[in-house]
Structure formats: structure tokens, C-alpha cells
Amino acid sequence: MKYTELSPSALAAEYDKVLAEFEGWKAKGLKLNMARGKPGKQQLALSTELLSVLTDPADCVDEGIDARNYGELCGLPCARQFFAELLGCKSSQVFAGGNASLTLMYDTVSKAMTHGMLHSERPWCREEGLKWLCPAPGYDRHFKITESFGFELITVPMTPTGPDMDLVEELIRDPKVKGMWNVPKYSNPDGIVYSDETVRRLASMKPAAPDFLLIWDNAYCVHGFDGAYVPFADILSLCAQYGNADMVIEYASTSKITLPGAGIACFACSEANLAYLQKLMDVQLISYDKINQLRHVRFLRDKAHTLALMEKHAAILKPKFDRVVSILEREIAPLGLAEWNRPKGGYFVSVNTLPGLAKRTVALVKEAGVVMTGAGATFPYGKDPNDSNIRVAPSLPPVEELEQAMEIFCCCLKLAALEQCREQ
């Protein structure tokens, strides 16, 4: 029975019961973490071979290029080809970098601020009132990048097929709107895969700003864990088909394929964009870590071998996600306190509580010994208008700890709801 249907006496009894359970969890002094989508130890162990794949100086030479030395600003040709196969684009469109795609995204926005993009009339820092589109719930670190540069962040609601495209197409009529964040496959945190129609509408947009930038963070391009691999359209060729070749820059990394702290990342774009950005980056660096690029290519080999590795990741992840959903269905669904997605890939379960419960729930969870992403983080400026979205990250804890963390989460959500009922 839903809490709103309980009599005053029954509500008081349920409150006392749940409060006692909460105090019991607090007394255990647990320290559990579901704050970030970090691979667990079992997943990291899958890439141990990566640390010893280069054992001799001769191993460091590839196609006549010595990875130990200076040069190859855009990355080793083999690394560029690896990412090109993964993303479905051409190697001539790929820049292979260091371990973090987020660094490359920040660097792109920074360069646009100081120098402008390929079709800019002036550096963005010389313009006023700049705006950026932020599909939400979304990735907090994306939002913080554009917020740090002073953009006005405009929330675009997510739908089951991706961002609300009717609203996007209306907003891009404003020349002050300079770009848009996207996680098109297994979105963070909802796990949504953009539909073919959404991708087509994005690729065919005609923004008022000639230097509008579609940032395509394809972080989870091979990260399914439920069912067969899902192919995805190459956004670069699709944008080119609609006369927008220079509008998009795509990003990816091996962060959740191998070792997040020691992976490799890339961006892919039109050859014209790459030539422009390469000229700017030539002042900044000589090259990223080519030894790491080479050992990743030697370890991962190609797309087929990478997908085989991801099946091993899936075997570890799926039971964790299944456990999260099953506990929510058992403890929360009958009470009608929240709804949640059932993702087939990615790293998160997005829980949407009744309005006004998210912040209190996360605060109680922290008090009981579980660290989670802050409520509101999935929205621009950290402000969830309904105070309802909570991002659950099941990947890091072992299953037994995950079960404890979810039992605590459900207890705290119940307690927050009961507190709200008592206040009303």
C-alpha cells in the first residue's frame, strides 16, 4: 500500500519501523561507495596483461615509428586506426590522445574560447551572453565545463529516444547558442540510446551560430551488458551528408574498457576541423603518451577483440545491475515512491523519486554510510527542478556490498517519503 493511503496511526507505525531500520544501518558504521561509475576490481583484472604487453625495446616500434620518442602529434597511426574502427569513421579524422576524453572536451571548449572554432568570426571570449544546450538528466562534468567558461546552461529534457528535439530545433535559432552536450549511447545516467530519428535530426540541424559545436561524447560505444552489441550510426558521415561536416566533434576512450587511470582517449572530426585544431595543439604539446597508445593497440587489437573483452565486462556488470533493479522492485515499486530505468548498457541506474525526495534521501544515505552522487548533479548548476533524480552507480562495489548499499538506499527513500507525509 502507498504511504499516502495510510491512516495516521498506520503512518506513525510505519515511520517508527523504518526509522528503527535506519538507526540499525547507522550503527553498523559502514563505508560503502556508489558515487561514480568506476569499474570494480574484477573488471580491472581483465586488463592486467596490458601492463606487460611491451617487454622489449623492439616492441616499441610500430610501422617504423618509435613510440618512445618525440613526434606524431595526432597519435600513432595504429591508435588512430583502432579508434576509427571502433567509431566507424576514417583514421584521418581521428586524434589519439591521453587517458581522458574529458580533458580533450575541456580543451576543445577552451580553444574555442581563446581562438574560436573553424567557422567562428571571433574567439568566443569576445562574445557576450553565450549559451549551451544540456540534455538532462545528464553528465555533471559536462555541465561544469561549460559553466566554468561562463555559458548560460539551458536544460533540454531527455525523452525515451534522446533529447527533446522539438525544443532543440527551436533553441538553436538563437545565435548565442554555441553548442550542445550529447551522450548518445547508454546516456549518463538514464541509459538511453538515441533513436535513429533523433540522430538524423541532430545531424541535419541548421543552427543560427555558424560555429555551433555538437559535442558527441560516445563514452559507452561498446559498453552494452544485456544482449548483443548494438551498432550505431557514424555521426561524422551523417553530419557531412547534411552539409554539417564541421559541426560535430566525437569523443571516446578506453576508460571503462581497460584501466580508467591509464587508458587512451580520442576525438574524431572532419579533416578540416582536425587540421585547424592540430595547428592550435602544436603549440601546446609534442605528443601524448605513445607508449600507452601502442600497448593498448597491442592488447585490444581491433574492434572484434575489444567486443570480446566487453562481453567479459558484461558478465561482471549485469548481475550487479539486475540486483539493483530487483531490490528496487521488491522494496520501492509496491509503495509507488519512484520509477527507474532498466538499462542495457552504460554504468548507471537513474532513479526518479516522487518530487521533493532526492536530496533528503541522499543525505540520509550518506548519514548511514553510503556515498552517492549528490542529488541534483545530473542537472545544470546542480539544480534538479523536481528534486527527484538520483544516479545509482552499481559497478564498483562487490555484489554483497552493493546489496547492503541498496537496502540502505531503499530504507532512506522510505524514510524521506514518510517524513514528507508527516509534514503534509
HELIX and SHEET records of a PDB file:
HELIX    1   1 TYR A    3  GLU A    5  5                                   3    
HELIX    2   2 PRO A    8  ALA A   27  1                                  20    
HELIX    3   3 LYS A   41  ALA A   45  1                                   5    
HELIX    4   4 THR A   48  SER A   52  5                                   5    
HELIX    5   5 PRO A   57  CYS A   60  5                                   4    
HELIX    6   6 PRO A   77  LEU A   87  1                                  11    
HELIX    7   7 SER A   91  GLN A   93  5                                   3    
HELIX    8   8 SER A  101  HIS A  115  1                                  15    
HELIX    9   9 TRP A  124  ARG A  126  5                                   3    
HELIX   10  10 ASP A  140  SER A  148  1                                   9    
HELIX   11  11 MET A  165  LEU A  171  1                                   7    
HELIX   12  12 ASP A  196  ALA A  203  1                                   8    
HELIX   13  13 ILE A  235  GLN A  241  1                                   7    
HELIX   14  14 PRO A  260  ALA A  262  5                                   3    
HELIX   15  15 GLU A  271  GLN A  284  1                                  14    
HELIX   16  16 LYS A  290  LEU A  300  1                                  11    
HELIX   17  17 LYS A  303  GLU A  331  1                                  29    
HELIX   18  18 ALA A  333  LEU A  335  5                                   3    
HELIX   19  19 ALA A  358  GLU A  367  1                                  10    
HELIX   20  20 PRO A  380  GLY A  382  5                                   3    
HELIX   21  21 VAL A  399  GLU A  423  1                                  25    
SHEET    1   A 2 LEU A  32  MET A  34  0                                        
SHEET    2   A 2 VAL A 370  MET A 372  1                                        
SHEET    1   B 2 VAL A  61  ASP A  62  0                                        
SHEET    2   B 2 ILE A  65  ASP A  66 -1                                        
SHEET    1   C 8 VAL A  94  ALA A  96  0                                        
SHEET    2   C 8 ALA A 265  ALA A 268 -1                                        
SHEET    3   C 8 VAL A 248  SER A 253 -1                                        
SHEET    4   C 8 LEU A 213  ASP A 217  1                                        
SHEET    5   C 8 VAL A 177  ASN A 182  1                                        
SHEET    6   C 8 LYS A 131  ALA A 136  1                                        
SHEET    7   C 8 GLU A 152  THR A 159  1                                        
SHEET    8   C 8 GLY A 162  PRO A 163 -1                                        
SHEET    1   D 3 ALA A 338  TRP A 340  0                                        
SHEET    2   D 3 VAL A 349  THR A 353 -1                                        
SHEET    3   D 3 ASN A 389  VAL A 392 -1                                        
END                                                                             
